[in-house]
Amino acid sequence: MTAFTEGHSDPTVQPVPASVVEKVDAADTTLHNPQRAVLSLGSNLGNRLETLQGAVDALEDTPGVRVKAVSPVYETEPWGVEPGSQPSYFNAVVLLKTTLPPSSLLERAHAVEEAFNRVRDERWGPRTLDVDIVAYADVVSEDPHLTLPHPRAHERAFVLAPWRDVEPEAQLPGRGPVAGLLDTLTSEGVDARKDLELRLPE
């Protein structure tokens, strides 16, 4: 098994420019007591990159939500299906500040999916867009409507790899450092697409 190591991190990933950070932080003044949230995006139908960018923009357009950072794009093999039975995914992670409670953020995630014609008729089926809440603040909850953190995030390299790239010291609530969790997983079928980039909304 080929494991992720610190050296595997994409050397082309650069910190967000200070001017951009200041602009985003300034926008936070419109939010009262914002919470931090981590969302995972995935698409394996249609124009995958365009869809992911559209999802990032739609999240930023949500009242009570500010997109703080967007990860590099990864191309990954579909999860839970026979190899070669579906197109590969483009995956990314988005870091948010939000005043929405978890339930409202989930409703918004589903609305964004539906805007891109997400169809929910097959578990692990192909989809135009998948938006999952990976973590919300430090909340650990077994609520069947929204389990936090995402119950399978710790075993999904396509979530952990882009998350570590954009936030190297990240912690998955109840599980520990994202980098440490990633080191236990195989890197096979999870490839950084250095030729692709998602834009942080202006």
Residue pairs with C-beta under 8 A, 6 or more apart in sequence:
1 186
1 188
2 186
2 187
2 188
3 183
3 184
3 185
3 186
3 187
4 157
4 160
4 161
4 164
4 182
4 183
4 185
4 187
5 183
6 179
8 187
9 164
9 165
9 168
10 72
10 165
10 192
10 194
12 194
13 72
13 165
13 166
16 69
16 200
20 200
24 66
24 67
24 68
24 200
27 66
28 34
28 66
28 97
30 66
31 64
31 66
31 97
31 98
31 99
32 99
33 99
34 66
34 97
34 98
34 99
35 97
35 98
35 99
35 136
35 137
36 95
36 96
36 97
36 136
36 137
37 95
37 96
37 97
37 98
37 105
37 133
37 135
37 136
37 137
38 93
38 94
38 95
38 96
38 133
38 134
38 135
38 136
38 163
38 170
39 59
39 93
39 94
39 96
39 109
39 131
39 132
39 133
39 134
40 91
40 92
40 93
40 94
40 130
40 131
40 132
40 134
40 150
40 153
40 158
40 159
40 163
41 52
41 55
41 56
41 91
41 92
41 93
41 94
41 129
41 130
41 131
42 76
42 89
42 90
42 91
42 127
42 129
42 130
42 132
42 158
43 51
43 52
43 89
43 90
43 116
43 127
43 128
43 129
43 130
44 78
44 86
44 87
44 88
44 89
44 90
44 126
44 127
45 87
45 126
45 127
45 128
46 128
48 89
48 90
49 73
49 90
49 196
49 198
51 116
51 128
51 129
52 73
52 90
52 92
52 129
52 198
53 198
53 199
54 115
54 116
55 112
55 116
55 129
55 131
56 67
56 70
56 92
56 94
56 198
56 199
56 200
56 201
57 201
58 112
58 115
59 65
59 67
59 94
59 96
59 108
59 112
60 66
60 67
60 201
62 100
62 108
64 98
64 99
64 100
64 104
65 96
65 97
65 98
65 100
65 105
65 108
66 96
66 97
66 98
67 94
67 95
67 96
67 200
67 201
68 95
68 96
68 97
69 94
69 95
69 166
69 167
69 200
70 92
70 93
70 94
70 95
70 166
70 198
70 199
70 200
71 92
71 93
71 94
71 162
71 163
71 165
71 166
71 198
72 92
72 162
72 165
72 166
72 192
72 193
72 194
72 196
72 197
73 90
73 91
73 92
73 162
73 192
73 193
73 196
73 197
73 198
74 90
74 91
74 92
74 158
74 161
74 162
74 190
74 191
74 192
74 193
75 88
75 89
75 90
75 91
75 191
75 193
76 88
76 89
76 90
76 91
76 157
76 158
76 189
76 190
76 191
77 83
77 88
77 89
77 189
77 190
78 85
78 86
78 87
78 88
78 89
78 124
78 126
79 124
79 156
79 158
80 123
80 124
81 124
86 125
86 126
87 126
89 158
90 193
90 196
91 158
91 159
91 162
92 162
92 198
93 134
93 159
93 162
93 163
93 166
95 166
95 167
98 105
100 108
102 133
102 136
102 139
102 141
102 146
102 148
103 145
103 146
105 133
105 136
106 133
106 145
106 146
109 131
109 132
109 133
110 131
112 129
112 131
113 127
113 128
113 129
113 130
113 131
116 128
116 129
117 128
118 127
118 128
118 129
118 130
119 125
119 127
119 128
132 150
132 159
133 146
133 148
133 150
134 149
134 150
134 153
134 159
134 163
134 172
135 148
135 149
135 150
135 153
135 172
135 173
136 148
136 149
137 173
138 173
139 148
139 149
139 173
140 148
140 149
140 173
140 174
141 147
141 148
148 173
149 172
149 173
149 174
149 175
150 159
153 159
153 160
153 172
153 175
154 160
154 172
154 175
154 181
155 185
157 182
157 185
157 186
157 187
157 190
158 190
160 172
160 178
160 181
160 182
160 185
161 182
161 187
161 190
161 192
163 170
163 178
164 170
164 178
164 179
164 182
165 192
167 178
168 179
169 177
169 179
170 177
170 178
170 179
171 177
171 178
172 178
172 181
175 181
